[in-house]
Amino acid sequence: TVSTGFRRRGAGYLSLLTFVVAITGAAGIYRFEMDAPGGPGFADYGSALWWTAMLLTTMGSDYWPRTTEGRGLCLLLALYAFAIFGYVTAAICMPVCLHCGL
């Protein structure tokens, strides 16, 4: 089943890692964009955490970083999100592929 596939592939560890990436990513983007040209990018840490969550779920956001450091962090967060999306897709599909003999 799908739940067995996730357990076997370490979904708990992945969830914890994603939580840590989101918390630290939000802190980083909040700090990097604090000195952005034209004023701070985020009003508070909560807004930065929301932005990070939207980026990690590949939903996107209306705000894009204005500093070089913020853009670099945005790139790393987006790459992490795409990798996790591939992992989740593979974990869901693997039991089906094994059952069908693919």
C-alpha positions as CSV (number, residue, x, y, z in Angstrom):
1,T,0.0,0.0,0.0
2,V,1.0,3.6,-0.2
3,S,1.4,4.0,3.6
4,T,3.9,1.1,3.6
5,G,5.8,2.7,0.7
6,F,6.1,5.9,2.6
7,R,7.2,4.2,5.8
8,R,9.7,2.1,4.0
9,R,11.2,5.1,2.3
10,G,11.5,7.2,5.4
11,A,8.7,9.7,5.1
12,G,9.0,10.6,8.8
13,Y,12.5,11.8,8.3
14,L,11.6,13.6,5.2
15,S,8.7,15.4,6.9
16,L,11.0,16.5,9.7
17,L,13.6,17.6,7.2
18,T,11.0,19.6,5.3
19,F,9.8,21.2,8.5
20,V,13.4,22.3,9.4
21,V,14.0,23.6,5.8
22,A,10.8,25.6,6.0
23,I,11.6,27.2,9.4
24,T,15.2,28.0,8.5
25,G,14.3,29.1,5.0
26,A,11.8,31.5,6.4
27,A,14.3,32.9,8.8
28,G,16.9,33.3,6.1
29,I,14.6,35.0,3.6
30,Y,13.3,37.3,6.3
31,R,16.8,38.3,7.2
32,F,18.1,38.6,3.6
33,E,15.1,40.7,2.5
34,M,15.1,43.0,5.5
35,D,17.7,45.2,3.8
36,A,16.2,44.9,0.3
37,P,16.1,48.1,-1.8
38,G,12.7,49.8,-1.5
39,G,12.1,48.6,2.1
40,P,11.9,45.3,3.9
41,G,10.4,42.5,1.8
42,F,8.4,41.0,4.7
43,A,6.6,42.7,7.5
44,D,7.3,39.9,10.0
45,Y,8.5,36.4,10.3
46,G,5.0,35.0,9.9
47,S,4.8,36.5,6.4
48,A,8.2,35.0,5.5
49,L,7.1,31.6,6.8
50,W,3.9,31.8,4.7
51,W,6.0,32.7,1.6
52,T,8.4,29.8,2.3
53,A,5.4,27.4,2.7
54,M,3.9,28.6,-0.6
55,L,7.2,28.1,-2.4
56,L,7.8,24.7,-0.9
57,T,4.3,23.5,-2.0
58,T,5.2,24.9,-5.5
59,M,2.2,27.2,-5.3
60,G,4.3,30.3,-5.8
61,S,3.8,33.8,-4.5
62,D,3.2,37.4,-5.5
63,Y,6.6,38.3,-3.9
64,W,9.9,37.5,-5.4
65,P,13.2,38.3,-3.6
66,R,15.0,41.5,-4.5
67,T,18.4,40.7,-2.9
68,T,21.0,38.4,-4.4
69,E,21.1,36.3,-1.2
70,G,17.3,36.1,-1.2
71,R,17.3,34.9,-4.8
72,G,19.9,32.3,-4.1
73,L,17.9,31.0,-1.2
74,C,14.7,31.0,-3.3
75,L,16.5,28.9,-5.9
76,L,17.6,26.4,-3.3
77,L,14.2,26.2,-1.7
78,A,12.6,25.7,-5.1
79,L,15.0,22.9,-6.0
80,Y,14.3,21.2,-2.7
81,A,10.5,21.5,-3.3
82,F,10.8,19.9,-6.8
83,A,13.0,17.0,-5.4
84,I,10.4,16.3,-2.7
85,F,7.6,16.4,-5.2
86,G,9.4,13.7,-7.2
87,Y,9.9,11.7,-4.1
88,V,6.3,11.8,-3.1
89,T,5.2,11.0,-6.6
90,A,7.5,8.0,-6.8
91,A,6.4,6.7,-3.3
92,I,2.8,6.9,-4.4
93,C,3.4,5.2,-7.8
94,M,5.8,2.5,-6.7
95,P,3.1,0.1,-5.1
96,V,1.0,0.5,-8.2
97,C,3.9,-0.2,-10.5
98,L,4.9,-3.3,-8.5
99,H,1.4,-4.6,-8.4
100,C,1.0,-4.2,-12.2
101,G,4.5,-5.7,-12.9
102,L,6.0,-2.6,-14.3
